[in-house]
Structures are given as C-alpha cells and as structure tokens.
Amino acid sequence: MFDPDIAPSGTLLGLLQRGRGDGTLHALAAPRAEALAALHHCVTRDPRHDWQLENRSLYYARLHLALDGGLHTIEQHLFAPDDAVDTAEERTGLALSFLGHLAGYGRADAVRLLARYAAAGANWAWALDELALRAEDRVLRSLGAPVLARFPAGPEGDAALAAAVRDAYEPRPWRLWAEGAAGPAVAARVRAGGEQGCFDHWQRQLRPAGPNPGWSVPEVLAWVQRCFEDDPGHPRHEAAARCLAAVAGPGDRPLLLDAARGGPEAARCAALRHLADRHSSSDGGAVFDLLDHAASDPSGLVAGTALAAFERMRGAQALDHARAWAHRDDALGTAAAGMLACRGTTRDTGPVLAALRRTVRAGGTDAPALWTLVDGAGRLRITCAAPVLRHVYRETSSSRLRGRAAAALATTDPAFAAGFAVECLWDCEETTRELAARHAAIGDARVVEQLRRLAADPAEEAEVQTAVRSRIGPGPGAVPGGV
C-alpha cells in the first residue's frame, strides 16, 4: 500500500515524488507554474520512502534550474514558525540539500538563503555543512559570530560547542574560525571546543559505557533478558549471540536448545541466532524445527529474529529447507523464497516468481520483501517476471527499489533499452542513471543529448560519468561524434 502522501504514479506530482526520470520530462512539457508548484511541494514535503537512503536533492535542483524557478517558497518553508518547534532534520534536510546543489551550480541566492538559515535556523548544522562544501571563505567567515552565539558562555554552552565541533560533518568552517577568520574571540572558543572534544573522545575510549555480561552461557542469557526488560526498545540479542559464540561449548547445547524452544523473549532470540549461525549438517533438523516454530510466534521480536537467522544460514541443508518452505504463504515462506532468489538455481525460478507475485498482491509495491525477490528475478533471468517488475518500477514510492527493478528488467525485458532505460537517464538515483547510461538505446535523440549533458555536469557522480563515457567514446555502440 502507498503512503497517503504519495500521489498516483500517473500524475506529475506522483512522478516527481518518486524521483522518476519521466517526472523531469513531464515537468518540462507542463505549464511552468504547474511544474514549479509540484516541484516545490516535493522539496518542502519530503516524499522519500527512506530519507537517509534515497536521493532527491540533485534531481530536484536540476529540474529547478531547467525551470528557472525562484526560492520564495523554499524560504517560507525554512523560516516557518514550525522551525522553532519541529527541529528534526527530516523537516528541512531535503530543502537544505536542494539549496546546496543549487549553490554548487552557481546560484548566489541559494548561498544567501543557506547563510541566513545557518545563522538563525534550527537545523543550522546541516546548512553550515552545505556551505562548507560550496561557499567562499568570506561567507563562512561572516557566520562565525552568529554560530558561536548559539553556545552561551558557561559549562553547558562549552560542552555543547565541543560536541558541535567534534561531530561536524564538514570541518572547514570550524578550522577557518579556529585560525582567526572570524576574530580572536571566536577563534579562542573554537580551539578550546576542539580540544575538549578530543579529550571527551579519549575518555570514552578509556571508559566504555554499558553493562557487560558474565562469561558463561547462563550469565549471557540472563544478561540479555535483563537488558531487554530494562529497555525493550533496544534489544541486545545480536550482541549476546556474539558473546555465546565465544563462550558456548558442546556441553551447553541442551541449555541453548531449551532457551531457543521456550525461554524468555530476549534470551530465546539470542539462542536462536547463535544456533542458526553455528549450525552444521551433523546437527540434523533440530535448528530448522526451532526456526519454523519461532517464525510464527506472537512476539514480533522472536519471529523477526527467527526469520533473520534463517536468511543468514548457508549450506545445502538450508537451501533444501528453503525449497520445501518457499511455497508457503506466510513470512517464513517469503524468507525461504528470498533465500532461493539470492542463492538458488534455475530450478528455483518457479517459487521465486510465485513469491514475487504473491508479495505484490498482498503487500503492494513497497513491501520490504520485494527487494530480495526483485534482485532474484534479475539474477535468475526470469523473463516472465517482466510484467510484475514493470509494475513495481512504475508504482513503488522507493527510488532504491525502482532502481533494483530497473536492473532486473535489464536482464529480463528485451524492450528495456528502448523503454524504461531512456527515462532512467533522468532518474534521481545515481546507480539507476549509471545503469541507464550502459543500456539506453542510442537511437533516441534524447539519449544522446542527455548522455552529453551528464558527461559535462560537474555535480554528476564519477561512476555515472564513467558509464556515459563508455558510450560516447570510441568503440562499438558509442555515440557518433563523441561529446
């Protein structure tokens, strides 16, 4: 199912929200005011499926330049009253990255807006990082006093300043200020903050925080359960499983089997993970029986751990169980089909295709299980999966999943080079643009023009430009006449 904030894929807004190449092409053909309204809607209401993983800012910046848009709407968004209340990075991060790319293309108004926000906005550190990558020294010099004013003199302010200097993604502004670019008073405080940050880091290394388990299997199991009861939101069964790998011996197996069969929640998860990781063919099917039982447990933690533990297993026995379970319509069946998608052979195309179709019907085109199944359809070259892959490509709100669908279509759909590969040249994800640069049919005049544009764009990723130059340089399939 789609997020209700994502418009239908057939609309201009829906295409832009998804970051599809057709979004740019449709926007350039639409009335300018309509295209800018849709673009600004996306920049100010981040539509990404995962804002930390997916790319949109360069995609939106390129379209904004092509439409010659202004920044009044972005300015209103950044300096809205909400900025004083909602200080999460998600609210303004996309807009600030968008402005950063515009600044990289030489837009002085974007630099000025970033500088204003760095001086007065809640997400000032992000704006400062964008400026650190693209602004001149004079712009950064002017921000020294406003930024330091955020940290009042005193122990609390000094500690916050030390943390800001220590955690800065781009150190360039802080180095300039420490060297005196913003005046001696600013320089003294920044140098002191940097020294304190280094000292704090050293102290944390000497005195690691957190509880430590005892060195026996019962102590590890008791520790992980106690940690879970104290803080259910941060289970530590994976760390406990690593501890068990160091301390468990053959004589501990009965205790571990009992814990995995019906122990307390977190202890059960640790035992399941350890047993699955240490499984060998001589163990028989006991571990698989435990995983099968745990995968349907009412506890989401236990069920999720069982599925993840099974997906990590290797060996012929695990693959045989995957083939036996892949036809099931439950979560374990989907995990089994995912294992076949990753490690199966051509004999497994049927179960993988069935699971792909079943997952789309049941969970829609944003279902997490689709990532592995889509990859598997491409790896196994399941040509009859092309219609489902095209549907996932068009409808998913995740640009990363769309890129995976495009990669699968490149191996399963003979029409890909003259179809989706062309629009992928304008896609928001660099990996998808790279794929398109290697596959898009040269017969389309738009392809030649866009390849040349990508080759000359200083903001384009090196991998994309390498793929582009492999098509426009000398050799078979090259664009006639070069760049």
Secondary structure, 3 states (H helix, E strand, C coil): CCCCCCCCCCCHHHHHHHCCHHHHHHHHHCCHHHHHHHHHHHHHCCCCCCCCCCCCHHHHHHHHHHHCCCCHHHHHHHCCHHHHCCCCHHHHHHHHHHHHHHHHCCCHHHHHHHHHHHHHCCCHHHHHHHHHHHCCHHHHHHHHHHHHCCCCCCHHHHHHHHHHHHHCCCCHHHHHHHCCCCCHHHHHHHHHHHHHHHHHHHHHHHCCCCCCCCCCHHHHHHHHHHHHHHCCCCCCHHHHHHHHHHHCCHHHHHHHHHHHHHCCHHHHHHHHHHHHHCCCHHHCCHHHHHHHHHCCCCCHHHHHHHHHHHHHCCCHHHHHHHHHHCCCCCHHHHHHHHHHHHHCCHHHHHHHHHHHHHHHHHHHHHCCCHHHHHHHHHHCCCHHHHHHHHHHHHHCCCHHHHHHHHHHHHHHCCCCCCCHHHHHCCCCCHHHHHHHHHHCCCCCHHHHHHHHHHHHCCCCCHHHHHHHHHHHCCCCCCCCCCC
